Amino acid sequence: MIDHVAALSHPIALEPVDGDQVLTGSPLIGGAILGTIGDSEYGVWEMSPGSMSDVETDEVCVILTGAATVEFIDLERTVELRPGTVLRLDNGSRTIWTVTETLRKVWIA
């Protein structure tokens, strides 16, 4: 079976970030689950400009478009995100996402 999708243009319904998570701006987020591999899911996620706090789940993602930083609060470390960046997120990590250009990623969790 061949399973494929155009991740750059796959439609995603965007909604406002929960008010208690918003730090700056009025960011919108959304995602689409595309399928499964064993016990893991994969999909596409997008966030518009602004910043928000989050608590992560185990995930590996690849940035497709946009520009952002993700600050790992507990590690006191910030990572710049650009197209082609591969990022590993750990369950329970507290983060701050600051998006300057709408960010789209493919993720596996």
N, CA, C and O atoms as a GROMACS GRO file, in nm:
protein
  436
    1MET      N    1   0.083  -0.119   0.000
    1MET     CA    2   0.000   0.000   0.000
    1MET      C    3   0.088   0.125   0.000
    1MET      O    4   0.184   0.134   0.077
    2ILE      N    5   0.056   0.220  -0.085
    2ILE     CA    6   0.126   0.348  -0.090
    2ILE      C    7   0.038   0.451  -0.020
    2ILE      O    8  -0.079   0.468  -0.054
    3ASP      N    9   0.097   0.520   0.076
    3ASP     CA   10   0.024   0.621   0.151
    3ASP      C   11   0.102   0.751   0.139
    3ASP      O   12   0.216   0.759   0.182
    4HIS      N   13   0.041   0.853   0.081
    4HIS     CA   14   0.114   0.978   0.064
    4HIS      C   15   0.018   1.097   0.072
    4HIS      O   16  -0.102   1.085   0.052
    5VAL      N   17   0.077   1.213   0.102
    5VAL     CA   18   0.001   1.336   0.112
    5VAL      C   19   0.094   1.452   0.079
    5VAL      O   20   0.215   1.443   0.103
    6ALA      N   21   0.041   1.559   0.025
    6ALA     CA   22   0.119   1.681   0.001
    6ALA      C   23   0.120   1.762   0.130
    6ALA      O   24   0.030   1.843   0.153
    7ALA      N   25   0.219   1.739   0.214
    7ALA     CA   26   0.223   1.799   0.348
    7ALA      C   27   0.226   1.951   0.346
    7ALA      O   28   0.177   2.015   0.439
    8LEU      N   29   0.283   2.011   0.241
    8LEU     CA   30   0.289   2.157   0.233
    8LEU      C   31   0.153   2.220   0.208
    8LEU      O   32   0.128   2.334   0.249
    9SER      N   33   0.066   2.147   0.140
    9SER     CA   34  -0.064   2.206   0.104
    9SER      C   35  -0.183   2.135   0.168
    9SER      O   36  -0.297   2.172   0.142
   10HIS      N   37  -0.158   2.034   0.250
   10HIS     CA   38  -0.268   1.962   0.314
   10HIS      C   39  -0.351   2.060   0.398
   10HIS      O   40  -0.294   2.135   0.478
   11PRO      N   41  -0.483   2.061   0.382
   11PRO     CA   42  -0.564   2.157   0.457
   11PRO      C   43  -0.562   2.131   0.607
   11PRO      O   44  -0.570   2.017   0.653
   12ILE      N   45  -0.550   2.240   0.683
   12ILE     CA   46  -0.550   2.234   0.829
   12ILE      C   47  -0.644   2.343   0.879
   12ILE      O   48  -0.630   2.460   0.841
   13ALA      N   49  -0.738   2.306   0.962
   13ALA     CA   50  -0.828   2.404   1.025
   13ALA      C   51  -0.754   2.466   1.143
   13ALA      O   52  -0.712   2.396   1.235
   14LEU      N   53  -0.738   2.598   1.141
   14LEU     CA   54  -0.667   2.668   1.248
   14LEU      C   55  -0.766   2.727   1.348
   14LEU      O   56  -0.872   2.776   1.310
   15GLU      N   57  -0.729   2.720   1.476
   15GLU     CA   58  -0.812   2.774   1.584
   15GLU      C   59  -0.724   2.857   1.677
   15GLU      O   60  -0.603   2.835   1.682
   16PRO      N   61  -0.782   2.951   1.750
   16PRO     CA   62  -0.703   3.029   1.846
   16PRO      C   63  -0.641   2.939   1.952
   16PRO      O   64  -0.701   2.840   1.996
   17VAL      N   65  -0.520   2.974   1.993
   17VAL     CA   66  -0.454   2.905   2.103
   17VAL      C   67  -0.532   2.935   2.231
   17VAL      O   68  -0.581   3.046   2.248
   18ASP      N   69  -0.543   2.836   2.321
   18ASP     CA   70  -0.609   2.857   2.450
   18ASP      C   71  -0.550   2.979   2.518
   18ASP      O   72  -0.428   2.995   2.524
   19GLY      N   73  -0.636   3.066   2.571
   19GLY     CA   74  -0.595   3.193   2.629
   19GLY      C   75  -0.486   3.184   2.733
   19GLY      O   76  -0.399   3.272   2.738
   20ASP      N   77  -0.486   3.080   2.817
   20ASP     CA   78  -0.384   3.070   2.922
   20ASP      C   79  -0.248   3.030   2.867
   20ASP      O   80  -0.148   3.040   2.938
   21GLN      N   81  -0.242   2.986   2.742
   21GLN     CA   82  -0.115   2.949   2.679
   21GLN      C   83  -0.054   3.064   2.599
   21GLN      O   84   0.066   3.064   2.575
   22VAL      N   85  -0.136   3.161   2.557
   22VAL     CA   86  -0.088   3.271   2.473
   22VAL      C   87   0.002   3.362   2.554
   22VAL      O   88  -0.032   3.405   2.664
   23LEU      N   89   0.120   3.392   2.497
   23LEU     CA   90   0.214   3.484   2.560
   23LEU      C   91   0.221   3.617   2.485
   23LEU      O   92   0.226   3.722   2.548
   24THR      N   93   0.221   3.613   2.352
   24THR     CA   94   0.218   3.734   2.270
   24THR      C   95   0.137   3.709   2.144
   24THR      O   96   0.129   3.597   2.095
   25GLY      N   97   0.076   3.817   2.094
   25GLY     CA   98   0.002   3.808   1.970
   25GLY      C   99  -0.128   3.730   1.985
   25GLY      O  100  -0.182   3.716   2.095
   26SER      N  101  -0.177   3.682   1.873
   26SER     CA  102  -0.300   3.603   1.868
   26SER      C  103  -0.277   3.479   1.782
   26SER      O  104  -0.341   3.464   1.677
   27PRO      N  105  -0.185   3.391   1.824
   27PRO     CA  106  -0.151   3.278   1.738
   27PRO      C  107  -0.268   3.181   1.719
   27PRO      O  108  -0.352   3.161   1.807
   28LEU      N  109  -0.269   3.123   1.600
   28LEU     CA  110  -0.364   3.018   1.565
   28LEU      C  111  -0.285   2.889   1.547
   28LEU      O  112  -0.172   2.891   1.499
   29ILE      N  113  -0.345   2.777   1.585
   29ILE     CA  114  -0.280   2.647   1.565
   29ILE      C  115  -0.381   2.547   1.510
   29ILE      O  116  -0.502   2.565   1.522
   30GLY      N  117  -0.328   2.444   1.448
   30GLY     CA  118  -0.412   2.336   1.400
   30GLY      C  119  -0.327   2.222   1.352
   30GLY      O  120  -0.207   2.237   1.326
   31GLY      N  121  -0.389   2.109   1.340
   31GLY     CA  122  -0.316   1.992   1.294
   31GLY      C  123  -0.409   1.890   1.231
   31GLY      O  124  -0.531   1.897   1.244
   32ALA      N  125  -0.348   1.798   1.161
   32ALA     CA  126  -0.421   1.689   1.098
   32ALA      C  127  -0.343   1.561   1.117
   32ALA      O  128  -0.226   1.552   1.079
   33ILE      N  129  -0.407   1.461   1.176
   33ILE     CA  130  -0.345   1.329   1.186
   33ILE      C  131  -0.359   1.262   1.050
   33ILE      O  132  -0.469   1.255   0.993
   34LEU      N  133  -0.247   1.214   0.998
   34LEU     CA  134  -0.247   1.156   0.864
   34LEU      C  135  -0.250   1.004   0.865
   34LEU      O  136  -0.295   0.943   0.768
   35GLY      N  137  -0.202   0.942   0.972
   35GLY     CA  138  -0.201   0.797   0.976
   35GLY      C  139  -0.126   0.744   1.096
   35GLY      O  140  -0.093   0.818   1.188
   36THR      N  141  -0.098   0.614   1.094
   36THR     CA  142  -0.027   0.548   1.202
   36THR      C  143   0.084   0.459   1.146
   36THR      O  144   0.078   0.411   1.034
   37ILE      N  145   0.185   0.440   1.233
   37ILE     CA  146   0.292   0.344   1.208
   37ILE      C  147   0.306   0.268   1.339
   37ILE      O  148   0.355   0.323   1.437
   38GLY      N  149   0.265   0.143   1.342
   38GLY     CA  150   0.266   0.068   1.468
   38GLY      C  151   0.180   0.140   1.569
   38GLY      O  152   0.062   0.165   1.545
   39ASP      N  153   0.238   0.173   1.685
   39ASP     CA  154   0.166   0.243   1.791
   39ASP      C  155   0.179   0.395   1.781
   39ASP      O  156   0.127   0.466   1.867
   40SER      N  157   0.245   0.445   1.679
   40SER     CA  158   0.268   0.589   1.665
   40SER      C  159   0.177   0.649   1.560
   40SER      O  160   0.138   0.583   1.464
   41GLU      N  161   0.145   0.778   1.580
   41GLU     CA  162   0.069   0.854   1.481
   41GLU      C  163   0.164   0.950   1.412
   41GLU      O  164   0.270   0.984   1.465
   42TYR      N  165   0.126   0.995   1.292
   42TYR     CA  166   0.201   1.101   1.224
   42TYR      C  167   0.102   1.199   1.163
   42TYR      O  168  -0.012   1.164   1.132
   43GLY      N  169   0.148   1.322   1.147
   43GLY     CA  170   0.059   1.422   1.094
   43GLY      C  171   0.130   1.551   1.059
   43GLY      O  172   0.253   1.558   1.055
   44VAL      N  173   0.049   1.653   1.033
   44VAL     CA  174   0.097   1.786   0.996
   44VAL      C  175   0.039   1.884   1.098
   44VAL      O  176  -0.076   1.870   1.139
   45TRP      N  177   0.120   1.983   1.139
   45TRP     CA  178   0.079   2.082   1.239
   45TRP      C  179   0.124   2.219   1.192
   45TRP      O  180   0.227   2.232   1.126
   46GLU      N  181   0.047   2.322   1.226
   46GLU     CA  182   0.080   2.457   1.184
   46GLU      C  183   0.049   2.556   1.296
   46GLU      O  184  -0.046   2.538   1.372
   47MET      N  185   0.132   2.662   1.304
   47MET     CA  186   0.109   2.772   1.400
   47MET      C  187   0.140   2.904   1.330
   47MET      O  188   0.241   2.916   1.261
   48SER      N  189   0.050   3.002   1.348
   48SER     CA  190   0.072   3.135   1.291
   48SER      C  191   0.156   3.219   1.389
   48SER      O  192   0.177   3.177   1.503
   49PRO      N  193   0.204   3.336   1.345
   49PRO     CA  194   0.290   3.418   1.430
   49PRO      C  195   0.229   3.452   1.567
   49PRO      O  196   0.109   3.475   1.581
   50GLY      N  197   0.318   3.455   1.665
   50GLY     CA  198   0.283   3.480   1.804
   50GLY      C  199   0.364   3.386   1.891
   50GLY      O  200   0.448   3.312   1.840
   51SER      N  201   0.340   3.389   2.021
   51SER     CA  202   0.410   3.294   2.108
   51SER      C  203   0.313   3.232   2.207
   51SER      O  204   0.214   3.292   2.247
   52MET      N  205   0.345   3.109   2.244
   52MET     CA  206   0.261   3.032   2.336
   52MET      C  207   0.347   2.939   2.419
   52MET      O  208   0.456   2.899   2.378
   53SER      N  209   0.297   2.905   2.538
   53SER     CA  210   0.363   2.805   2.620
   53SER      C  211   0.296   2.671   2.592
   53SER      O  212   0.181   2.665   2.549
   54ASP      N  213   0.370   2.563   2.618
   54ASP     CA  214   0.317   2.429   2.593
   54ASP      C  215   0.390   2.329   2.682
   54ASP      O  216   0.498   2.357   2.733
   55VAL      N  217   0.329   2.213   2.699
   55VAL     CA  218   0.393   2.098   2.763
   55VAL      C  219   0.390   1.988   2.658
   55VAL      O  220   0.283   1.950   2.609
   56GLU      N  221   0.507   1.937   2.624
   56GLU     CA  222   0.522   1.847   2.509
   56GLU      C  223   0.491   1.701   2.541
   56GLU      O  224   0.490   1.659   2.656
   57THR      N  225   0.465   1.627   2.434
   57THR     CA  226   0.460   1.482   2.438
   57THR      C  227   0.580   1.432   2.358
   57THR      O  228   0.643   1.510   2.288
   58ASP      N  229   0.612   1.304   2.368
   58ASP     CA  230   0.722   1.248   2.289
   58ASP      C  231   0.691   1.265   2.141
   58ASP      O  232   0.586   1.223   2.093
   59GLU      N  233   0.783   1.328   2.069
   59GLU     CA  234   0.761   1.358   1.928
   59GLU      C  235   0.893   1.382   1.857
   59GLU      O  236   0.988   1.432   1.916
   60VAL      N  237   0.896   1.345   1.730
   60VAL     CA  238   1.001   1.386   1.638
   60VAL      C  239   0.930   1.461   1.526
   60VAL      O  240   0.827   1.416   1.475
   61CYS      N  241   0.985   1.578   1.487
   61CYS     CA  242   0.922   1.655   1.381
   61CYS      C  243   1.027   1.711   1.287
   61CYS      O  244   1.144   1.725   1.322
   62VAL      N  245   0.981   1.744   1.167
   62VAL     CA  246   1.064   1.809   1.065
   62VAL      C  247   0.991   1.936   1.024
   62VAL      O  248   0.874   1.932   0.986
   63ILE      N  249   1.061   2.049   1.032
   63ILE     CA  250   1.003   2.177   0.994
   63ILE      C  251   1.000   2.186   0.842
   63ILE      O  252   1.102   2.167   0.776
   64LEU      N  253   0.882   2.215   0.787
   64LEU     CA  254   0.865   2.227   0.643
   64LEU      C  255   0.876   2.371   0.596
   64LEU      O  256   0.945   2.400   0.498
   65THR      N  257   0.809   2.462   0.667
   65THR     CA  258   0.807   2.603   0.629
   65THR      C  259   0.804   2.691   0.753
   65THR      O  260   0.765   2.646   0.861
   66GLY      N  261   0.846   2.816   0.738
   66GLY     CA  262   0.833   2.914   0.844
   66GLY      C  263   0.960   2.938   0.921
   66GLY      O  264   1.067   2.888   0.887
   67ALA      N  265   0.946   3.016   1.028
   67ALA     CA  266   1.058   3.050   1.115
   67ALA      C  267   1.006   3.066   1.257
   67ALA      O  268   0.900   3.126   1.280
   68ALA      N  269   1.081   3.012   1.353
   68ALA     CA  270   1.040   3.018   1.493
   68ALA      C  271   1.158   2.982   1.582
   68ALA      O  272   1.264   2.939   1.535
   69THR      N  273   1.136   3.000   1.711
   69THR     CA  274   1.225   2.943   1.811
   69THR      C  275   1.139   2.863   1.907
   69THR      O  276   1.021   2.892   1.927
   70VAL      N  277   1.200   2.763   1.967
   70VAL     CA  278   1.135   2.691   2.076
   70VAL      C  279   1.232   2.694   2.193
   70VAL      O  280   1.346   2.649   2.183
   71GLU      N  281   1.184   2.747   2.305
   71GLU     CA  282   1.264   2.756   2.426
   71GLU      C  283   1.226   2.641   2.518
   71GLU      O  284   1.109   2.622   2.551
   72PHE      N  285   1.326   2.565   2.559
   72PHE     CA  286   1.306   2.456   2.653
   72PHE      C  287   1.332   2.513   2.792
   72PHE      O  288   1.447   2.530   2.833
   73ILE      N  289   1.226   2.542   2.864
   73ILE     CA  290   1.235   2.615   2.990
   73ILE      C  291   1.323   2.542   3.091
   73ILE      O  292   1.411   2.604   3.151
   74ASP      N  293   1.302   2.413   3.111
   74ASP     CA  294   1.377   2.337   3.211
   74ASP      C  295   1.524   2.323   3.175
   74ASP      O  296   1.608   2.308   3.264
   75LEU      N  297   1.557   2.327   3.047
   75LEU     CA  298   1.695   2.310   3.002
   75LEU      C  299   1.765   2.444   2.982
   75LEU      O  300   1.886   2.449   2.960
   76GLU      N  301   1.689   2.554   2.991
   76GLU     CA  302   1.742   2.687   2.964
   76GLU      C  303   1.815   2.690   2.830
   76GLU      O  304   1.928   2.737   2.819
   77ARG      N  305   1.746   2.638   2.729
   77ARG     CA  306   1.803   2.626   2.594
   77ARG      C  307   1.698   2.667   2.492
   77ARG      O  308   1.580   2.634   2.507
   78THR      N  309   1.741   2.739   2.388
   78THR     CA  310   1.651   2.780   2.280
   78THR      C  311   1.704   2.727   2.148
   78THR      O  312   1.824   2.734   2.120
   79VAL      N  313   1.615   2.673   2.066
   79VAL     CA  314   1.651   2.617   1.936
   79VAL      C  315   1.580   2.698   1.827
   79VAL      O  316   1.461   2.725   1.836
   80GLU      N  317   1.656   2.736   1.725
   80GLU     CA  318   1.600   2.806   1.610
   80GLU      C  319   1.541   2.704   1.513
   80GLU      O  320   1.604   2.602   1.483
   81LEU      N  321   1.422   2.732   1.465
   81LEU     CA  322   1.353   2.641   1.373
   81LEU      C  323   1.341   2.706   1.236
   81LEU      O  324   1.289   2.817   1.223
   82ARG      N  325   1.390   2.637   1.136
   82ARG     CA  326   1.384   2.678   0.996
   82ARG      C  327   1.350   2.554   0.913
   82ARG      O  328   1.361   2.442   0.963
   83PRO      N  329   1.309   2.571   0.788
   83PRO     CA  330   1.282   2.454   0.704
   83PRO      C  331   1.401   2.358   0.703
   83PRO      O  332   1.516   2.398   0.683
   84GLY      N  333   1.370   2.232   0.725
   84GLY     CA  334   1.472   2.128   0.728
   84GLY      C  335   1.518   2.090   0.868
   84GLY      O  336   1.585   1.988   0.885
   85THR      N  337   1.484   2.170   0.970
   85THR     CA  338   1.523   2.137   1.107
   85THR      C  339   1.448   2.012   1.152
   85THR      O  340   1.328   2.000   1.132
   86VAL      N  341   1.522   1.919   1.212
   86VAL     CA  342   1.463   1.800   1.275
   86VAL      C  343   1.472   1.822   1.425
   86VAL      O  344   1.579   1.854   1.478
   87LEU      N  345   1.361   1.804   1.494
   87LEU     CA  346   1.353   1.835   1.637
   87LEU      C  347   1.295   1.718   1.713
   87LEU      O  348   1.197   1.656   1.670
   88ARG      N  349   1.356   1.686   1.827
   88ARG     CA  350   1.305   1.582   1.918
   88ARG      C  351   1.247   1.652   2.040
   88ARG      O  352   1.316   1.730   2.105
   89LEU      N  353   1.122   1.623   2.071
   89LEU     CA  354   1.055   1.677   2.189
   89LEU      C  355   1.032   1.564   2.287
   89LEU      O  356   0.991   1.454   2.248
   90ASP      N  357   1.057   1.590   2.415
   90ASP     CA  358   1.041   1.488   2.519
   90ASP      C  359   0.912   1.511   2.598
   90ASP      O  360   0.875   1.625   2.625
   91ASN      N  361   0.846   1.403   2.633
   91ASN     CA  362   0.724   1.408   2.711
   91ASN      C  363   0.747   1.488   2.840
   91ASN      O  364   0.841   1.462   2.915
   92GLY      N  365   0.659   1.586   2.865
   92GLY     CA  366   0.666   1.665   2.987
   92GLY      C  367   0.752   1.789   2.978
   92GLY      O  368   0.751   1.870   3.070
   93SER      N  369   0.828   1.807   2.869
   93SER     CA  370   0.911   1.926   2.854
   93SER      C  371   0.823   2.050   2.847
   93SER      O  372   0.724   2.053   2.774
   94ARG      N  373   0.859   2.151   2.923
   94ARG     CA  374   0.788   2.280   2.918
   94ARG      C  375   0.858   2.368   2.816
   94ARG      O  376   0.980   2.387   2.822
   95THR      N  377   0.781   2.421   2.722
   95THR     CA  378   0.839   2.496   2.611
   95THR      C  379   0.765   2.628   2.590
   95THR      O  380   0.651   2.646   2.634
   96ILE      N  381   0.833   2.719   2.520
   96ILE     CA  382   0.772   2.840   2.467
   96ILE      C  383   0.802   2.844   2.318
   96ILE      O  384   0.918   2.848   2.277
   97TRP      N  385   0.697   2.844   2.238
   97TRP     CA  386   0.708   2.853   2.092
   97TRP      C  387   0.687   2.998   2.052
   97TRP      O  388   0.584   3.058   2.084
   98THR      N  389   0.784   3.056   1.981
   98THR     CA  390   0.772   3.192   1.930
   98THR      C  391   0.786   3.185   1.778
   98THR      O  392   0.895   3.160   1.726
   99VAL      N  393   0.676   3.207   1.710
   99VAL     CA  394   0.671   3.194   1.563
   99VAL      C  395   0.673   3.334   1.502
   99VAL      O  396   0.591   3.419   1.535
  100THR      N  397   0.768   3.356   1.410
  100THR     CA  398   0.777   3.483   1.338
  100THR      C  399   0.724   3.473   1.196
  100THR      O  400   0.681   3.573   1.139
  101GLU      N  401   0.728   3.353   1.137
  101GLU     CA  402   0.669   3.325   1.006
  101GLU      C  403   0.592   3.194   1.021
  101GLU      O  404   0.646   3.098   1.076
  102THR      N  405   0.468   3.190   0.974
  102THR     CA  406   0.384   3.072   0.995
  102THR      C  407   0.464   2.943   0.978
  102THR      O  408   0.530   2.921   0.877
  103LEU      N  409   0.457   2.861   1.082
  103LEU     CA  410   0.537   2.739   1.091
  103LEU      C  411   0.451   2.618   1.058
  103LEU      O  412   0.339   2.605   1.107
  104ARG      N  413   0.505   2.530   0.975
  104ARG     CA  414   0.438   2.403   0.945
  104ARG      C  415   0.539   2.293   0.962
  104ARG      O  416   0.653   2.302   0.916
  105LYS      N  417   0.496   2.185   1.030
  105LYS     CA  418   0.584   2.072   1.053
  105LYS      C  419   0.511   1.941   1.028
  105LYS      O  420   0.388   1.935   1.036
  106VAL      N  421   0.587   1.838   0.999
  106VAL     CA  422   0.539   1.700   0.996
  106VAL      C  423   0.591   1.637   1.124
  106VAL      O  424   0.708   1.654   1.158
  107TRP      N  425   0.505   1.563   1.194
  107TRP     CA  426   0.544   1.506   1.322
  107TRP      C  427   0.509   1.358   1.330
  107TRP      O  428   0.420   1.308   1.261
  108ILE      N  429   0.583   1.289   1.414
  108ILE     CA  430   0.558   1.149   1.449
  108ILE      C  431   0.561   1.140   1.600
  108ILE      O  432   0.659   1.181   1.663
  109ALA      N  433   0.454   1.088   1.659
  109ALA     CA  434   0.447   1.078   1.805
  109ALA      C  435   0.385   0.944   1.846
  109ALA      O  436   0.370   0.916   1.965
   0.00000   0.00000   0.00000
